[in-house]
Amino acid sequence: MSRLVYDSDHGRMCPRCRKASAQCRCGEELSAPSGDGIVRVRREVRNGKTLTVVLGVLLRKPELEALGKQLKAKCGTGGTVKDGAIELQGDHRELVVGCLEAKGHTVKLAGG
C-alpha cells in the first residue's frame, strides 16, 4: 500500500492523517504532558538577569502558551514558553504562585 508523502501543492504530507505538515496536529495529540502534578516556580539568574521559571504545568503546548501569555500580562513583563517551561523576565514568583493557585494548580516554590 503506497502512501502520499509529498504533494507539489502542499509540500510534505503526514503519513498518519494525510494532511499537509503545516496543518497536521498528530504530534500535539501524542505528546501528552507528564509529571507529578506539582507546578514548580523558581528564580534563575542568566547573564546577570533574573528570570522566573514555571515548570511542571500539565498542559499541552497551545494551552501552555495561552497560560504564558496570561502570566506575562498579569506580571506586566516579557517572557517566552519553550521546552515545556514558562520563562518570565524578572522576579515575579509570589504573583505567579497566586495566579496559578487561583487557577487550581498545586504550586511549590523551588530553587533560590
C-alpha positions as CSV (number, residue, x, y, z in Angstrom):
1,M,0.0,0.0,0.0
2,S,1.5,3.3,-1.0
3,R,1.1,6.5,1.0
4,L,1.3,10.0,-0.2
5,V,4.3,11.7,1.4
6,Y,4.7,14.7,-0.8
7,D,2.3,16.8,-2.8
8,S,3.6,19.6,-5.1
9,D,0.8,21.9,-4.0
10,H,1.1,21.4,-0.2
11,G,4.6,20.0,0.3
12,R,5.3,17.3,2.9
13,M,2.3,15.3,4.0
14,C,1.7,13.5,7.3
15,P,1.6,9.7,6.7
16,R,-0.8,9.3,9.7
17,C,-3.6,11.8,9.0
18,R,-2.7,12.6,5.3
19,K,-2.8,16.3,5.9
20,A,-0.1,18.8,4.9
21,S,2.6,19.0,7.6
22,A,1.6,22.6,8.4
23,Q,-2.0,21.5,9.3
24,C,-1.1,18.2,10.9
25,R,-1.7,18.0,14.7
26,C,-0.8,14.4,15.2
27,G,2.4,15.3,17.2
28,E,0.5,17.5,19.6
29,E,-2.1,14.8,20.4
30,L,0.6,12.2,21.0
31,S,2.8,14.3,23.2
32,A,0.7,14.3,26.4
33,P,2.4,16.1,29.2
34,S,3.6,14.0,32.1
35,G,4.8,14.8,35.6
36,D,3.8,14.6,39.2
37,G,1.1,17.3,39.0
38,I,3.0,19.9,41.1
39,V,3.9,23.1,39.4
40,R,7.3,24.4,40.5
41,V,8.2,28.1,40.3
42,R,11.8,29.1,40.6
43,R,14.1,32.0,40.2
44,E,17.1,31.8,37.9
45,V,19.8,34.2,37.1
46,R,21.1,34.1,33.5
47,N,23.7,36.5,32.2
48,G,23.1,38.8,35.2
49,K,19.3,39.0,34.5
50,T,16.7,37.4,36.8
51,L,14.1,35.0,35.4
52,T,11.0,33.4,36.9
53,V,10.7,29.9,35.5
54,V,7.5,27.9,35.8
55,L,7.9,24.1,35.4
56,G,5.6,21.1,35.5
57,V,2.4,22.6,34.2
58,L,0.4,19.6,32.8
59,L,-1.0,21.4,29.7
60,R,-0.5,20.8,26.0
61,K,1.6,23.3,24.1
62,P,-1.3,25.6,22.9
63,E,-2.8,25.8,26.4
64,L,0.7,26.3,27.9
65,E,1.3,29.2,25.5
66,A,-2.0,30.7,26.5
67,L,-1.1,30.4,30.2
68,G,2.2,32.0,29.5
69,K,0.5,34.9,27.8
70,Q,-1.8,35.4,30.7
71,L,1.1,35.3,33.2
72,K,3.1,37.8,31.1
73,A,0.1,40.2,31.1
74,K,-0.5,39.8,34.8
75,C,3.1,40.5,35.6
76,G,3.5,43.2,33.1
77,T,6.7,41.7,31.7
78,G,8.1,39.8,28.7
79,G,8.9,36.2,28.5
80,T,8.6,33.0,26.5
81,V,7.4,29.4,26.5
82,K,9.9,26.8,25.5
83,D,10.7,23.2,26.2
84,G,7.6,22.9,28.4
85,A,8.6,25.8,30.7
86,I,7.3,29.3,31.0
87,E,10.1,31.9,31.4
88,L,9.2,35.4,32.7
89,Q,11.6,38.3,32.8
90,G,12.2,39.5,36.4
91,D,11.4,38.0,39.9
92,H,7.6,37.5,39.9
93,R,7.4,34.3,42.0
94,E,4.8,35.4,44.5
95,L,2.5,36.9,41.9
96,V,2.8,33.8,39.7
97,V,2.1,31.4,42.6
98,G,-1.0,33.4,43.4
99,C,-2.3,33.3,39.8
100,L,-1.6,29.6,39.4
101,E,-3.2,28.7,42.8
102,A,-6.3,30.7,41.8
103,K,-6.5,28.5,38.6
104,G,-6.5,25.4,40.8
105,H,-2.8,24.2,40.4
106,T,-0.7,22.8,43.2
107,V,2.3,25.1,43.4
108,K,5.6,24.9,45.1
109,L,8.4,27.5,45.3
110,A,11.6,25.9,44.2
111,G,15.2,27.0,43.9
112,G,16.6,30.3,45.2
